[in-house]
Amino acid sequence: MGVVHFAGAPEQPVDEYVTTPSFFEFGAKVGYTFKFEVVDSGLEIFGGVKNLTNAFQDDFDTLRDRDSRYIYGPGAPRTFYLGLRLHSF
């Protein structure tokens, strides 16, 4: 993908058109639901990971004159999560 990178930050002295690298973002989620027939409900336990490959931009600008629009790629680094969900059937 082509992105314009404007000057201003110490590491970016001139305006430049940059071709960004490709990213592959992979996530997975597993869960299990315990059913409680007596009260007609259930409890789901789940967990997963987002951005398993940890593909992330590594050339952010710094300091106050940075180009804040120079952001590409996945929105978050590798993230693990766990959760509980109540169901009513």
A tleap script that builds the chain and sets N, CA, C and O, in Angstrom:
source leaprc.protein.ff14SB
mol = sequence {
  NMET GLY VAL VAL HIE PHE ALA GLY ALA PRO
  GLU GLN PRO VAL ASP GLU TYR VAL THR THR
  PRO SER PHE PHE GLU PHE GLY ALA LYS VAL
  GLY TYR THR PHE LYS PHE GLU VAL VAL ASP
  SER GLY LEU GLU ILE PHE GLY GLY VAL LYS
  ASN LEU THR ASN ALA PHE GLN ASP ASP PHE
  ASP THR LEU ARG ASP ARG ASP SER ARG TYR
  ILE TYR GLY PRO GLY ALA PRO ARG THR PHE
  TYR LEU GLY LEU ARG LEU HIE SER CPHE
}
set mol.1.N position { 0.844 -1.163 0.000 }
set mol.1.CA position { 0.000 0.000 0.000 }
set mol.1.C position { 0.899 1.238 0.000 }
set mol.1.O position { 1.920 1.263 0.687 }
set mol.2.N position { 0.537 2.225 -0.739 }
set mol.2.CA position { 1.302 3.460 -0.774 }
set mol.2.C position { 0.771 4.470 0.227 }
set mol.2.O position { -0.438 4.675 0.328 }
set mol.3.N position { 1.679 5.104 0.969 }
set mol.3.CA position { 1.309 6.067 2.008 }
set mol.3.C position { 2.240 7.270 1.908 }
set mol.3.O position { 3.440 7.118 1.682 }
set mol.4.N position { 1.682 8.459 2.079 }
set mol.4.CA position { 2.505 9.667 2.102 }
set mol.4.C position { 3.004 9.884 3.525 }
set mol.4.O position { 2.227 9.853 4.479 }
set mol.5.N position { 4.310 10.104 3.657 }
set mol.5.CA position { 4.929 10.338 4.970 }
set mol.5.C position { 5.511 11.744 4.958 }
set mol.5.O position { 6.533 11.993 4.319 }
set mol.6.N position { 4.856 12.664 5.666 }
set mol.6.CA position { 5.270 14.061 5.675 }
set mol.6.C position { 6.426 14.298 6.645 }
set mol.6.O position { 6.555 13.609 7.658 }
set mol.7.N position { 7.250 15.269 6.323 }
set mol.7.CA position { 8.410 15.625 7.142 }
set mol.7.C position { 7.975 16.310 8.432 }
set mol.7.O position { 6.825 16.724 8.576 }
set mol.8.N position { 8.919 16.421 9.372 }
set mol.8.CA position { 8.655 17.119 10.624 }
set mol.8.C position { 9.308 16.432 11.797 }
set mol.8.O position { 9.878 17.096 12.663 }
set mol.9.N position { 9.237 15.131 11.845 }
set mol.9.CA position { 9.861 14.377 12.934 }
set mol.9.C position { 11.365 14.311 12.703 }
set mol.9.O position { 11.814 14.414 11.561 }
set mol.10.N position { 12.149 14.143 13.757 }
set mol.10.CA position { 13.610 14.086 13.603 }
set mol.10.C position { 14.074 12.985 12.647 }
set mol.10.O position { 15.075 13.154 11.950 }
set mol.11.N position { 13.356 11.865 12.609 }
set mol.11.CA position { 13.770 10.775 11.730 }
set mol.11.C position { 13.202 10.899 10.306 }
set mol.11.O position { 13.461 10.031 9.472 }
set mol.12.N position { 12.431 11.962 10.012 }
set mol.12.CA position { 11.839 12.156 8.679 }
set mol.12.C position { 12.067 13.597 8.226 }
set mol.12.O position { 11.196 14.445 8.421 }
set mol.13.N position { 13.240 13.894 7.615 }
set mol.13.CA position { 13.565 15.269 7.227 }
set mol.13.C position { 12.855 15.762 5.959 }
set mol.13.O position { 12.751 16.974 5.765 }
set mol.14.N position { 12.358 14.864 5.083 }
set mol.14.CA position { 11.713 15.276 3.827 }
set mol.14.C position { 10.394 14.524 3.639 }
set mol.14.O position { 10.198 13.436 4.181 }
set mol.15.N position { 9.482 15.139 2.846 }
set mol.15.CA position { 8.246 14.453 2.482 }
set mol.15.C position { 8.602 13.268 1.579 }
set mol.15.O position { 9.520 13.345 0.763 }
set mol.16.N position { 7.854 12.168 1.744 }
set mol.16.CA position { 8.219 10.958 1.021 }
set mol.16.C position { 6.978 10.102 0.776 }
set mol.16.O position { 6.064 10.067 1.600 }
set mol.17.N position { 6.956 9.407 -0.375 }
set mol.17.CA position { 5.915 8.435 -0.678 }
set mol.17.C position { 6.485 7.056 -0.363 }
set mol.17.O position { 7.473 6.638 -0.967 }
set mol.18.N position { 5.861 6.342 0.588 }
set mol.18.CA position { 6.397 5.084 1.088 }
set mol.18.C position { 5.478 3.935 0.684 }
set mol.18.O position { 4.256 4.038 0.795 }
set mol.19.N position { 6.078 2.840 0.214 }
set mol.19.CA position { 5.333 1.608 -0.019 }
set mol.19.C position { 5.475 0.749 1.227 }
set mol.19.O position { 6.575 0.311 1.565 }
set mol.20.N position { 4.364 0.510 1.907 }
set mol.20.CA position { 4.396 -0.200 3.182 }
set mol.20.C position { 4.475 -1.707 2.963 }
set mol.20.O position { 4.056 -2.202 1.916 }
set mol.21.N position { 5.004 -2.437 3.934 }
set mol.21.CA position { 5.056 -3.901 3.806 }
set mol.21.C position { 3.667 -4.519 3.972 }
set mol.21.O position { 2.755 -3.889 4.507 }
set mol.22.N position { 3.524 -5.743 3.513 }
set mol.22.CA position { 2.268 -6.473 3.682 }
set mol.22.C position { 2.195 -7.043 5.092 }
set mol.22.O position { 3.214 -7.370 5.699 }
set mol.23.N position { 0.969 -7.155 5.602 }
set mol.23.CA position { 0.746 -7.711 6.928 }
set mol.23.C position { -0.231 -8.871 6.826 }
set mol.23.O position { -1.133 -8.856 5.988 }
set mol.24.N position { -0.056 -9.867 7.670 }
set mol.24.CA position { -1.012 -10.961 7.794 }
set mol.24.C position { -1.426 -11.011 9.255 }
set mol.24.O position { -0.611 -11.260 10.142 }
set mol.25.N position { -2.697 -10.770 9.482 }
set mol.25.CA position { -3.208 -10.763 10.855 }
set mol.25.C position { -4.086 -11.995 11.049 }
set mol.25.O position { -5.002 -12.236 10.262 }
set mol.26.N position { -3.810 -12.774 12.092 }
set mol.26.CA position { -4.535 -14.011 12.355 }
set mol.26.C position { -4.983 -14.023 13.802 }
set mol.26.O position { -4.223 -13.666 14.703 }
set mol.27.N position { -6.214 -14.434 14.017 }
set mol.27.CA position { -6.737 -14.538 15.368 }
set mol.27.C position { -7.470 -15.850 15.548 }
set mol.27.O position { -7.889 -16.473 14.572 }
set mol.28.N position { -7.627 -16.266 16.785 }
set mol.28.CA position { -8.341 -17.506 17.083 }
set mol.28.C position { -9.100 -17.349 18.399 }
set mol.28.O position { -8.671 -16.630 19.302 }
set mol.29.N position { -10.256 -18.049 18.487 }
set mol.29.CA position { -11.066 -17.999 19.701 }
set mol.29.C position { -11.629 -19.396 19.951 }
set mol.29.O position { -12.095 -20.062 19.027 }
set mol.30.N position { -11.580 -19.827 21.193 }
set mol.30.CA position { -12.178 -21.102 21.588 }
set mol.30.C position { -13.077 -20.854 22.793 }
set mol.30.O position { -12.831 -19.960 23.603 }
set mol.31.N position { -14.120 -21.665 22.889 }
set mol.31.CA position { -15.025 -21.492 24.009 }
set mol.31.C position { -15.843 -22.743 24.260 }
set mol.31.O position { -15.929 -23.641 23.422 }
set mol.32.N position { -16.431 -22.773 25.420 }
set mol.32.CA position { -17.295 -23.891 25.797 }
set mol.32.C position { -18.458 -23.338 26.615 }
set mol.32.O position { -18.284 -22.472 27.472 }
set mol.33.N position { -19.652 -23.864 26.326 }
set mol.33.CA position { -20.847 -23.420 27.046 }
set mol.33.C position { -21.353 -24.526 27.964 }
set mol.33.O position { -21.614 -25.643 27.517 }
set mol.34.N position { -21.487 -24.216 29.233 }
set mol.34.CA position { -22.092 -25.114 30.215 }
set mol.34.C position { -23.582 -24.789 30.257 }
set mol.34.O position { -23.967 -23.655 30.541 }
set mol.35.N position { -24.425 -25.793 29.971 }
set mol.35.CA position { -25.869 -25.565 29.964 }
set mol.35.C position { -26.461 -25.984 31.310 }
set mol.35.O position { -26.165 -27.061 31.827 }
set mol.36.N position { -27.301 -25.112 31.862 }
set mol.36.CA position { -28.009 -25.373 33.110 }
set mol.36.C position { -29.494 -25.509 32.784 }
set mol.36.O position { -30.217 -24.513 32.743 }
set mol.37.N position { -29.949 -26.741 32.551 }
set mol.37.CA position { -31.324 -27.017 32.124 }
set mol.37.C position { -32.352 -26.585 33.181 }
set mol.37.O position { -33.453 -26.154 32.839 }
set mol.38.N position { -31.996 -26.701 34.435 }
set mol.38.CA position { -32.942 -26.402 35.523 }
set mol.38.C position { -33.392 -24.943 35.476 }
set mol.38.O position { -34.576 -24.657 35.656 }
set mol.39.N position { -32.481 -24.039 35.241 }
set mol.39.CA position { -32.811 -22.603 35.205 }
set mol.39.C position { -32.865 -22.065 33.785 }
set mol.39.O position { -32.951 -20.852 33.590 }
set mol.40.N position { -32.817 -22.957 32.775 }
set mol.40.CA position { -32.916 -22.592 31.362 }
set mol.40.C position { -31.921 -21.496 30.968 }
set mol.40.O position { -32.301 -20.499 30.353 }
set mol.41.N position { -30.647 -21.687 31.326 }
set mol.41.CA position { -29.604 -20.718 30.997 }
set mol.41.C position { -28.284 -21.449 30.787 }
set mol.41.O position { -28.218 -22.677 30.850 }
set mol.42.N position { -27.250 -20.679 30.539 }
set mol.42.CA position { -25.939 -21.269 30.326 }
set mol.42.C position { -24.828 -20.293 30.650 }
set mol.42.O position { -25.054 -19.089 30.778 }
set mol.43.N position { -23.635 -20.822 30.780 }
set mol.43.CA position { -22.451 -20.015 31.057 }
set mol.43.C position { -21.377 -20.397 30.039 }
set mol.43.O position { -20.953 -21.551 29.976 }
set mol.44.N position { -20.949 -19.431 29.254 }
set mol.44.CA position { -19.902 -19.667 28.259 }
set mol.44.C position { -18.573 -19.142 28.781 }
set mol.44.O position { -18.495 -18.016 29.273 }
set mol.45.N position { -17.539 -19.952 28.676 }
set mol.45.CA position { -16.169 -19.549 29.002 }
set mol.45.C position { -15.403 -19.559 27.692 }
set mol.45.O position { -15.443 -20.545 26.955 }
set mol.46.N position { -14.703 -18.466 27.394 }
set mol.46.CA position { -13.978 -18.394 26.127 }
set mol.46.C position { -12.649 -17.673 26.304 }
set mol.46.O position { -12.437 -16.949 27.277 }
set mol.47.N position { -11.786 -17.883 25.366 }
set mol.47.CA position { -10.486 -17.225 25.355 }
set mol.47.C position { -9.945 -17.224 23.944 }
set mol.47.O position { -10.389 -18.001 23.099 }
set mol.48.N position { -8.996 -16.363 23.692 }
set mol.48.CA position { -8.446 -16.287 22.354 }
set mol.48.C position { -7.264 -15.360 22.257 }
set mol.48.O position { -6.753 -14.852 23.256 }
set mol.49.N position { -6.846 -15.154 21.039 }
set mol.49.CA position { -5.730 -14.270 20.738 }
set mol.49.C position { -6.043 -13.514 19.449 }
set mol.49.O position { -6.571 -14.085 18.495 }
set mol.50.N position { -5.713 -12.239 19.434 }
set mol.50.CA position { -5.833 -11.407 18.240 }
set mol.50.C position { -4.427 -11.080 17.758 }
set mol.50.O position { -3.522 -10.884 18.569 }
set mol.51.N position { -4.237 -11.021 16.448 }
set mol.51.CA position { -2.945 -10.705 15.833 }
set mol.51.C position { -1.852 -11.657 16.332 }
set mol.51.O position { -0.827 -11.224 16.859 }
set mol.52.N position { -2.089 -12.940 16.158 }
set mol.52.CA position { -1.186 -13.984 16.638 }
set mol.52.C position { 0.238 -13.823 16.105 }
set mol.52.O position { 1.196 -14.120 16.820 }
set mol.53.N position { 0.392 -13.363 14.873 }
set mol.53.CA position { 1.725 -13.204 14.274 }
set mol.53.C position { 2.439 -11.947 14.753 }
set mol.53.O position { 3.605 -11.735 14.420 }
set mol.54.N position { 1.759 -11.118 15.523 }
set mol.54.CA position { 2.305 -9.862 16.051 }
set mol.54.C position { 2.805 -8.940 14.937 }
set mol.54.O position { 3.808 -8.246 15.104 }
set mol.55.N position { 2.104 -8.939 13.804 }
set mol.55.CA position { 2.419 -8.035 12.700 }
set mol.55.C position { 2.008 -6.629 13.115 }
set mol.55.O position { 0.842 -6.390 13.430 }
set mol.56.N position { 2.945 -5.707 13.119 }
set mol.56.CA position { 2.660 -4.368 13.617 }
set mol.56.C position { 3.648 -3.376 13.023 }
set mol.56.O position { 4.789 -3.735 12.733 }
set mol.57.N position { 3.225 -2.154 12.844 }
set mol.57.CA position { 4.092 -1.104 12.304 }
set mol.57.C position { 5.232 -0.838 13.283 }
set mol.57.O position { 5.006 -0.719 14.487 }
set mol.58.N position { 6.455 -0.745 12.764 }
set mol.58.CA position { 7.606 -0.526 13.653 }
set mol.58.C position { 8.367 0.767 13.370 }
set mol.58.O position { 9.459 0.968 13.900 }
set mol.59.N position { 7.801 1.649 12.537 }
set mol.59.CA position { 8.508 2.892 12.223 }
set mol.59.C position { 7.649 4.134 12.499 }
set mol.59.O position { 7.464 4.978 11.622 }
set mol.60.N position { 7.137 4.231 13.711 }
set mol.60.CA position { 6.350 5.403 14.103 }
set mol.60.C position { 7.251 6.627 14.234 }
set mol.60.O position { 8.426 6.513 14.582 }
set mol.61.N position { 6.678 7.804 13.950 }
set mol.61.CA position { 7.396 9.062 14.174 }
set mol.61.C position { 7.368 9.400 15.657 }
set mol.61.O position { 6.544 8.884 16.411 }
set mol.62.N position { 8.293 10.287 16.067 }
set mol.62.CA position { 8.368 10.690 17.469 }
set mol.62.C position { 8.331 12.211 17.604 }
set mol.62.O position { 8.433 12.937 16.615 }
set mol.63.N position { 8.188 12.669 18.811 }
set mol.63.CA position { 8.197 14.073 19.224 }
set mol.63.C position { 6.996 14.853 18.696 }
set mol.63.O position { 6.129 14.281 18.036 }
set mol.64.N position { 6.940 16.126 18.976 }
set mol.64.CA position { 5.729 16.907 18.747 }
set mol.64.C position { 5.432 17.209 17.285 }
set mol.64.O position { 4.264 17.419 16.957 }
set mol.65.N position { 6.401 17.245 16.396 }
set mol.65.CA position { 6.161 17.549 14.980 }
set mol.65.C position { 5.997 16.300 14.126 }
set mol.65.O position { 6.201 16.351 12.913 }
set mol.66.N position { 5.633 15.184 14.741 }
set mol.66.CA position { 5.484 13.934 13.998 }
set mol.66.C position { 4.275 14.002 13.059 }
set mol.66.O position { 3.377 14.824 13.241 }
set mol.67.N position { 4.274 13.129 12.062 }
set mol.67.CA position { 3.147 12.999 11.145 }
set mol.67.C position { 2.172 12.001 11.764 }
set mol.67.O position { 2.360 10.791 11.638 }
set mol.68.N position { 1.148 12.494 12.421 }
set mol.68.CA position { 0.214 11.623 13.141 }
set mol.68.C position { -0.668 10.810 12.200 }
set mol.68.O position { -1.336 9.880 12.649 }
set mol.69.N position { -0.689 11.132 10.911 }
set mol.69.CA position { -1.474 10.356 9.950 }
set mol.69.C position { -0.677 9.198 9.357 }
set mol.69.O position { -1.231 8.395 8.606 }
set mol.70.N position { 0.599 9.098 9.675 }
set mol.70.CA position { 1.439 8.029 9.146 }
set mol.70.C position { 1.290 6.780 10.009 }
set mol.70.O position { 2.166 6.437 10.802 }
set mol.71.N position { 0.155 6.112 9.828 }
set mol.71.CA position { -0.148 4.886 10.569 }
set mol.71.C position { -0.735 3.889 9.575 }
set mol.71.O position { -1.657 4.220 8.829 }
set mol.72.N position { -0.208 2.689 9.564 }
set mol.72.CA position { -0.690 1.645 8.662 }
set mol.72.C position { -0.588 0.299 9.374 }
set mol.72.O position { 0.061 0.183 10.413 }
set mol.73.N position { -1.226 -0.700 8.813 }
set mol.73.CA position { -1.143 -2.049 9.371 }
set mol.73.C position { -2.188 -2.309 10.437 }
set mol.73.O position { -3.091 -1.497 10.639 }
set mol.74.N position { -2.070 -3.443 11.124 }
set mol.74.CA position { -3.046 -3.812 12.157 }
set mol.74.C position { -3.132 -2.760 13.267 }
set mol.74.O position { -2.163 -2.063 13.568 }
set mol.75.N position { -4.315 -2.672 13.859 }
set mol.75.CA position { -4.559 -1.652 14.863 }
set mol.75.C position { -4.021 -1.931 16.249 }
set mol.75.O position { -3.979 -1.028 17.085 }
set mol.76.N position { -3.603 -3.177 16.517 }
set mol.76.CA position { -3.134 -3.511 17.863 }
set mol.76.C position { -2.080 -4.617 17.789 }
set mol.76.O position { -2.104 -5.432 16.867 }
set mol.77.N position { -1.175 -4.650 18.734 }
set mol.77.CA position { -0.206 -5.754 18.782 }
set mol.77.C position { -0.881 -7.037 19.266 }
set mol.77.O position { -2.095 -7.052 19.471 }
set mol.78.N position { -0.125 -8.098 19.449 }
set mol.78.CA position { -0.674 -9.375 19.911 }
set mol.78.C position { -1.431 -9.160 21.217 }
set mol.78.O position { -0.913 -8.557 22.157 }
set mol.79.N position { -2.661 -9.661 21.263 }
set mol.79.CA position { -3.531 -9.463 22.413 }
set mol.79.C position { -4.197 -10.779 22.798 }
set mol.79.O position { -4.811 -11.431 21.954 }
set mol.80.N position { -4.083 -11.170 24.053 }
set mol.80.CA position { -4.757 -12.354 24.578 }
set mol.80.C position { -5.963 -11.899 25.384 }
set mol.80.O position { -5.922 -10.858 26.039 }
set mol.81.N position { -7.039 -12.684 25.335 }
set mol.81.CA position { -8.220 -12.318 26.114 }
set mol.81.C position { -8.935 -13.561 26.635 }
set mol.81.O position { -8.835 -14.644 26.058 }
set mol.82.N position { -9.652 -13.381 27.730 }
set mol.82.CA position { -10.483 -14.401 28.370 }
set mol.82.C position { -11.828 -13.763 28.717 }
set mol.82.O position { -11.911 -12.554 28.936 }
set mol.83.N position { -12.868 -14.574 28.764 }
set mol.83.CA position { -14.148 -13.982 29.117 }
set mol.83.C position { -15.178 -14.988 29.563 }
set mol.83.O position { -15.024 -16.197 29.386 }
set mol.84.N position { -16.231 -14.456 30.145 }
set mol.84.CA position { -17.416 -15.213 30.576 }
set mol.84.C position { -18.641 -14.546 29.985 }
set mol.84.O position { -18.718 -13.320 29.908 }
set mol.85.N position { -19.598 -15.361 29.567 }
set mol.85.CA position { -20.831 -14.813 29.020 }
set mol.85.C position { -22.001 -15.636 29.549 }
set mol.85.O position { -21.971 -16.866 29.499 }
set mol.86.N position { -23.019 -14.967 30.049 }
set mol.86.CA position { -24.219 -15.634 30.533 }
set mol.86.C position { -25.241 -15.702 29.390 }
set mol.86.O position { -25.460 -14.718 28.684 }
set mol.87.N position { -25.852 -16.855 29.222 }
set mol.87.CA position { -26.871 -17.050 28.183 }
set mol.87.C position { -28.203 -17.356 28.836 }
set mol.87.O position { -28.254 -17.996 29.886 }
set mol.88.N position { -29.280 -16.899 28.219 }
set mol.88.CA position { -30.616 -17.321 28.634 }
set mol.88.C position { -31.278 -17.912 27.399 }
set mol.88.O position { -31.350 -17.271 26.351 }
set mol.89.N position { -31.750 -19.119 27.532 }
set mol.89.CA position { -32.314 -19.833 26.380 }
set mol.89.C position { -33.808 -19.700 26.320 }
set mol.89.O position { -34.440 -20.240 25.413 }
savepdb mol mol.pdb
quit
